[in-house]
Each structure stands twice: as C-alpha cells, then as structure tokens.
C-alpha cells in the first residue's frame, strides 16, 4: 500500500506540473499557430472532410486497411463517452464551469492540430509487403526527425518514449476509466449491480478482447457499426437535457464566461 501511495503522489505531482498553464499554452498555442499557418483548415476543409467520410474518394486499390469512415469511427469510439461525458464532468468538477470555455477554445484550434497529426501520420506511415500498415505519432517522430532534421537517434528515442508512455497511459485513462464509468452507471440504475463488479469486469475484458485481437480491421469494422448509434444517442440525449433545462442556459453561459 505504501508503494501505491507513493506512486500516486509522484504521478500526481508530475501531472500537476504538466497540466495547467503549460498545457494550455502548448495545446491552444500550437493549435492557434497551425490554424493561422494552415489558413483555418478546420473551416476551409469541412466540405472535403464530409466527402471523405461518406466515401466519395474511397478506392479499393488504395493502400491502407480501413476506409475513411471506419478510421473516423475508430477514432470517435474512444472519444464519445469517456471523453465527452466523463471527461467533461471531471473537468468541471475540478476546474469549475469556466473549464468549459477552454474546452471550446481547445476544440476549435485543436481541429488544426488533429488535422496536422493525421496528415503527418499518413506521410510517415509504413506499408508492409502484405498490405498491412504501421503508423502514428511514434513513426512521425522517428521518421520525421530523421528525414527533416537528420536526427535519427533522437527521433527513435522520442518515438519509443511516446509508444511506452501511451502503453502505460492506456491502462489508467483508457481501460480503468471506461470500466469504472460503466459500473458507475449500472450502480446508479441498479444499486445491487455493485456486487457483481468482478463479473462485469471479466465480461467487458472478454468483449474487448474479441474485438482488439482481430487487429485494426476488426476494430474498425465493429466501430463503424456501433459508433453511428452512439453518436446519435449522445446528440439526442444532449438535446433532451438542453430542452428540459432551457431556462438555465443563459445563466450557464454567463457563468462559463465569467469564470473562464
């Protein structure tokens, strides 16, 4: 228990130094720079983005393992729920209503950051002889530093560290938070559900395992069928909450801006 307590304190201190003003400057600053440099690509490219996900540019002979829509669904599957609901609620609980304003700002300029990271992931991805593809920030760091700056070793180290930290973080900010959110919801609806936490955890692990063991193709295939319903349900639930609490919306906006 002493080790766990110490580890929690250490990671908490590191997170405290990383998050706050430094993270806002990095996230918003980088997004604002890219927004200006790319001439508001999140607005200019919106129509093109819609055409991409509806399959206008899909070609069976193009390299890659999934379609544009499947790629979007895979990305959204990790966002809708934990990010939009649990993440926002946690941010407001710890940072106050003003945190919502910075989420709006980060989301607006963050679209340029996401566009850039995805473009770089495509540029520096590796297509293997069997048609499978390897890519992502770790390859962008490794190959990008080598190609543009001639810093092959630095790029390799940064790519390795990114992959390592992502692996570690996936247990905490991914699996644990999502599983905990599921049980919280079930316990709220059915108070006795808390007695079956272990059973539900095993069921969730088996279900997730059956999907991810099949690789990116199976993940994308499952996500493309489930995520549209998730998105629709999320939007309808959000609209219902807004309609039921319409009288409180002006005051909510006022509070958000005043505390930003």
C-alpha positions as a Python dict, from the first residue, in 0.01 Angstrom:
ca = {
    (1, 'X'): (0, 0, 0),
    (2, 'X'): (292, 235, 76),
    (3, 'X'): (426, 183, -277),
    (4, 'X'): (87, 260, -431),
    (5, 'X'): (50, 573, -216),
    (6, 'X'): (398, 692, -313),
    (7, 'X'): (337, 619, -681),
    (8, 'X'): (8, 809, -669),
    (9, 'X'): (175, 1110, -508),
    (10, 'X'): (463, 1110, -758),
    (11, 'X'): (240, 1081, -1062),
    (12, 'X'): (8, 1343, -912),
    (13, 'X'): (296, 1587, -871),
    (14, 'X'): (415, 1526, -1227),
    (15, 'X'): (62, 1576, -1358),
    (16, 'X'): (32, 1895, -1153),
    (17, 'X'): (344, 2036, -1320),
    (18, 'X'): (238, 1930, -1670),
    (19, 'X'): (-126, 2036, -1657),
    (20, 'X'): (-245, 2390, -1605),
    (21, 'X'): (-85, 2694, -1770),
    (22, 'X'): (187, 2491, -1951),
    (23, 'X'): (-67, 2257, -2110),
    (24, 'X'): (-298, 2544, -2209),
    (25, 'X'): (-9, 2730, -2373),
    (26, 'X'): (105, 2417, -2559),
    (27, 'X'): (-240, 2298, -2667),
    (28, 'X'): (-400, 2632, -2750),
    (29, 'X'): (-76, 2794, -2868),
    (30, 'X'): (13, 2512, -3105),
    (31, 'X'): (-344, 2487, -3232),
    (32, 'X'): (-362, 2864, -3289),
    (33, 'X'): (-30, 2862, -3475),
    (34, 'X'): (-142, 2576, -3700),
    (35, 'X'): (-482, 2738, -3754),
    (36, 'X'): (-311, 3053, -3883),
    (37, 'X'): (-41, 2866, -4075),
    (38, 'X'): (-298, 2640, -4247),
    (39, 'X'): (-542, 2928, -4305),
    (40, 'X'): (-832, 2793, -4095),
    (41, 'X'): (-821, 2444, -4245),
    (42, 'X'): (-1091, 2332, -4000),
    (43, 'X'): (-1333, 2563, -4181),
    (44, 'X'): (-1194, 2552, -4537),
    (45, 'X'): (-1167, 2174, -4539),
    (46, 'X'): (-1500, 2093, -4375),
    (47, 'X'): (-1682, 2011, -4701),
    (48, 'X'): (-1390, 1797, -4815),
    (49, 'X'): (-1396, 1614, -4480),
    (50, 'X'): (-1764, 1530, -4524),
    (51, 'X'): (-1696, 1397, -4874),
    (52, 'X'): (-1414, 1183, -4735),
    (53, 'X'): (-1618, 1010, -4467),
    (54, 'X'): (-1916, 949, -4698),
    (55, 'X'): (-1688, 751, -4927),
    (56, 'X'): (-1655, 984, -5227),
    (57, 'X'): (-1281, 923, -5253),
    (58, 'X'): (-1272, 557, -5147),
    (59, 'X'): (-1080, 338, -5391),
    (60, 'X'): (-1035, -36, -5330),
    (61, 'X'): (-682, -29, -5471),
    (62, 'X'): (-556, 249, -5242),
    (63, 'X'): (-305, 146, -4971),
    (64, 'X'): (-446, 104, -4624),
    (65, 'X'): (-652, -141, -4423),
    (66, 'X'): (-971, 56, -4346),
    (67, 'X'): (-1199, 305, -4517),
    (68, 'X'): (-1216, 674, -4430),
    (69, 'X'): (-1542, 624, -4242),
    (70, 'X'): (-1404, 327, -4048),
    (71, 'X'): (-1100, 532, -3949),
    (72, 'X'): (-1326, 812, -3822),
    (73, 'X'): (-1545, 564, -3633),
    (74, 'X'): (-1240, 408, -3467),
    (75, 'X'): (-1121, 750, -3351),
    (76, 'X'): (-1466, 851, -3225),
    (77, 'X'): (-1516, 524, -3038),
    (78, 'X'): (-1253, 634, -2787),
    (79, 'X'): (-1398, 985, -2758),
    (80, 'X'): (-1773, 954, -2722),
    (81, 'X'): (-1845, 857, -2362),
    (82, 'X'): (-1523, 874, -2164),
    (83, 'X'): (-1409, 1198, -2327),
    (84, 'X'): (-1735, 1382, -2388),
    (85, 'X'): (-1922, 1277, -2075),
    (86, 'X'): (-1690, 1153, -1801),
    (87, 'X'): (-1401, 1378, -1908),
    (88, 'X'): (-1608, 1696, -1928),
    (89, 'X'): (-1783, 1623, -1597),
    (90, 'X'): (-1447, 1565, -1429),
    (91, 'X'): (-1304, 1887, -1573),
    (92, 'X'): (-1599, 2091, -1448),
    (93, 'X'): (-1587, 1923, -1106),
    (94, 'X'): (-1219, 2009, -1059),
    (95, 'X'): (-1186, 2329, -1263),
    (96, 'X'): (-1530, 2485, -1235),
    (97, 'X'): (-1770, 2591, -1512),
    (98, 'X'): (-1501, 2814, -1666),
    (99, 'X'): (-1323, 2498, -1783),
    (100, 'X'): (-1592, 2459, -2048),
    (101, 'X'): (-1475, 2780, -2220),
    (102, 'X'): (-1121, 2648, -2254),
    (103, 'X'): (-1260, 2320, -2388),
    (104, 'X'): (-1436, 2518, -2661),
    (105, 'X'): (-1120, 2709, -2747),
    (106, 'X'): (-906, 2395, -2741),
    (107, 'X'): (-1157, 2210, -2959),
    (108, 'X'): (-1172, 2492, -3215),
    (109, 'X'): (-798, 2530, -3267),
    (110, 'X'): (-739, 2163, -3182),
    (111, 'X'): (-901, 2062, -3510),
    (112, 'X'): (-599, 2211, -3689),
    (113, 'X'): (-368, 2015, -3457),
    (114, 'X'): (-557, 1694, -3524),
    (115, 'X'): (-552, 1758, -3900),
    (116, 'X'): (-176, 1809, -3885),
    (117, 'X'): (-109, 1498, -3678),
    (118, 'X'): (-324, 1283, -3907),
    (119, 'X'): (-153, 1423, -4217),
    (120, 'X'): (189, 1350, -4071),
    (121, 'X'): (75, 1000, -3972),
    (122, 'X'): (-16, 936, -4336),
    (123, 'X'): (309, 1085, -4466),
    (124, 'X'): (532, 879, -4238),
    (125, 'X'): (338, 554, -4223),
    (126, 'X'): (492, 229, -4341),
    (127, 'X'): (306, -8, -4575),
    (128, 'X'): (430, -365, -4537),
    (129, 'X'): (452, -620, -4824),
    (130, 'X'): (136, -797, -4702),
    (131, 'X'): (-62, -470, -4727),
    (132, 'X'): (-78, -403, -4354),
    (133, 'X'): (9, -53, -4236),
    (134, 'X'): (206, 76, -3936),
    (135, 'X'): (187, 441, -3841),
    (136, 'X'): (107, 701, -3580),
    (137, 'X'): (293, 963, -3376),
    (138, 'X'): (575, 723, -3288),
    (139, 'X'): (654, 681, -3659),
    (140, 'X'): (610, 1053, -3722),
    (141, 'X'): (865, 1130, -3451),
    (142, 'X'): (1108, 858, -3553),
    (143, 'X'): (1099, 907, -3931),
    (144, 'X'): (1020, 1279, -3930),
    (145, 'X'): (1318, 1376, -3715),
    (146, 'X'): (1542, 1159, -3931),
    (147, 'X'): (1417, 1295, -4263),
    (148, 'X'): (1375, 1664, -4184),
    (149, 'X'): (1638, 1726, -3916),
    (150, 'X'): (1881, 1443, -3969),
    (151, 'X'): (1834, 1341, -3604),
    (152, 'X'): (1773, 970, -3649),
    (153, 'X'): (1869, 864, -3297),
    (154, 'X'): (1671, 1146, -3132),
    (155, 'X'): (1367, 1057, -3339),
    (156, 'X'): (1397, 690, -3249),
    (157, 'X'): (1422, 770, -2877),
    (158, 'X'): (1122, 1006, -2887),
    (159, 'X'): (918, 754, -3085),
    (160, 'X'): (999, 481, -2835),
    (161, 'X'): (912, 704, -2538),
    (162, 'X'): (581, 805, -2695),
    (163, 'X'): (486, 441, -2753),
    (164, 'X'): (594, 346, -2399),
    (165, 'X'): (404, 627, -2227),
    (166, 'X'): (97, 564, -2442),
    (167, 'X'): (101, 198, -2340),
    (168, 'X'): (122, 292, -1972),
    (169, 'X'): (-145, 561, -2001),
    (170, 'X'): (-386, 326, -2179),
    (171, 'X'): (-440, 133, -1856),
    (172, 'X'): (-532, 439, -1650),
    (173, 'X'): (-701, 694, -1878),
    (174, 'X'): (-850, 430, -2104),
    (175, 'X'): (-944, 91, -1964),
    (176, 'X'): (-982, 181, -1596),
    (177, 'X'): (-1183, 499, -1652),
    (178, 'X'): (-1416, 338, -1904),
    (179, 'X'): (-1477, 25, -1698),
    (180, 'X'): (-1534, 237, -1388),
    (181, 'X'): (-1779, 461, -1577),
    (182, 'X'): (-1975, 156, -1690),
    (183, 'X'): (-2006, 28, -1334),
    (184, 'X'): (-2095, 373, -1201),
    (185, 'X'): (-2379, 396, -1450),
    (186, 'X'): (-2506, 47, -1375),
    (187, 'X'): (-2484, 102, -999),
    (188, 'X'): (-2680, 427, -1031),
    (189, 'X'): (-2960, 246, -1217),
    (190, 'X'): (-2935, -82, -1027),
    (191, 'X'): (-2778, -32, -681),
    (192, 'X'): (-2720, -407, -641),
    (193, 'X'): (-2502, -413, -955),
    (194, 'X'): (-2204, -317, -740),
    (195, 'X'): (-2196, -671, -605),
    (196, 'X'): (-2101, -801, -950),
    (197, 'X'): (-1808, -572, -1032),
    (198, 'X'): (-1566, -857, -1091),
    (199, 'X'): (-1813, -1042, -1314),
    (200, 'X'): (-1883, -730, -1521),
    (201, 'X'): (-1511, -660, -1547),
    (202, 'X'): (-1448, -1008, -1687),
    (203, 'X'): (-1736, -972, -1936),
    (204, 'X'): (-1603, -635, -2053),
    (205, 'X'): (-1250, -772, -2086),
    (206, 'X'): (-1368, -1068, -2293),
    (207, 'X'): (-1582, -847, -2517),
    (208, 'X'): (-1300, -601, -2578),
    (209, 'X'): (-1053, -885, -2631),
    (210, 'X'): (-1267, -1044, -2901),
    (211, 'X'): (-1256, -714, -3090),
    (212, 'X'): (-896, -598, -3049),
    (213, 'X'): (-738, -940, -3103),
    (214, 'X'): (-868, -918, -3461),
    (215, 'X'): (-649, -616, -3525),
    (216, 'X'): (-735, -278, -3674),
    (217, 'X'): (-963, -427, -3941),
    (218, 'X'): (-1196, -586, -3686),
    (219, 'X'): (-1179, -283, -3457),
    (220, 'X'): (-1271, -53, -3746),
    (221, 'X'): (-1547, -284, -3866),
    (222, 'X'): (-1710, -305, -3523),
    (223, 'X'): (-1664, 68, -3458),
    (224, 'X'): (-1822, 167, -3791),
    (225, 'X'): (-2137, -23, -3694),
    (226, 'X'): (-2162, 86, -3331),
    (227, 'X'): (-2030, 443, -3329),
    (228, 'X'): (-2304, 597, -3551),
    (229, 'X'): (-2567, 480, -3300),
    (230, 'X'): (-2350, 604, -3011),
    (231, 'X'): (-2318, 945, -3174),
    (232, 'X'): (-2689, 974, -3247),
    (233, 'X'): (-2783, 864, -2893),
    (234, 'X'): (-2530, 1109, -2746),
    (235, 'X'): (-2663, 1403, -2950),
    (236, 'X'): (-3027, 1320, -2875),
    (237, 'X'): (-2955, 1287, -2503),
    (238, 'X'): (-2767, 1619, -2503),
    (239, 'X'): (-3053, 1793, -2687),
    (240, 'X'): (-3308, 1646, -2447),
    (241, 'X'): (-3111, 1777, -2148),
    (242, 'X'): (-3086, 2122, -2309),
    (243, 'X'): (-3459, 2133, -2384),
    (244, 'X'): (-3555, 2020, -2033),
    (245, 'X'): (-3324, 2285, -1882),
    (246, 'X'): (-3370, 2559, -2141),
    (247, 'X'): (-3439, 2825, -1879),
    (248, 'X'): (-3096, 2768, -1720),
    (249, 'X'): (-2897, 2802, -2044),
    (250, 'X'): (-2847, 3185, -2036),
    (251, 'X'): (-2722, 3169, -1676),
    (252, 'X'): (-2496, 2874, -1765),
    (253, 'X'): (-2333, 3073, -2047),
    (254, 'X'): (-2288, 3370, -1816),
    (255, 'X'): (-2123, 3155, -1551),
    (256, 'X'): (-1892, 2988, -1803),
    (257, 'X'): (-1763, 3318, -1945),
    (258, 'X'): (-1734, 3489, -1607),
    (259, 'X'): (-1527, 3205, -1460),
    (260, 'X'): (-1319, 3135, -1770),
}
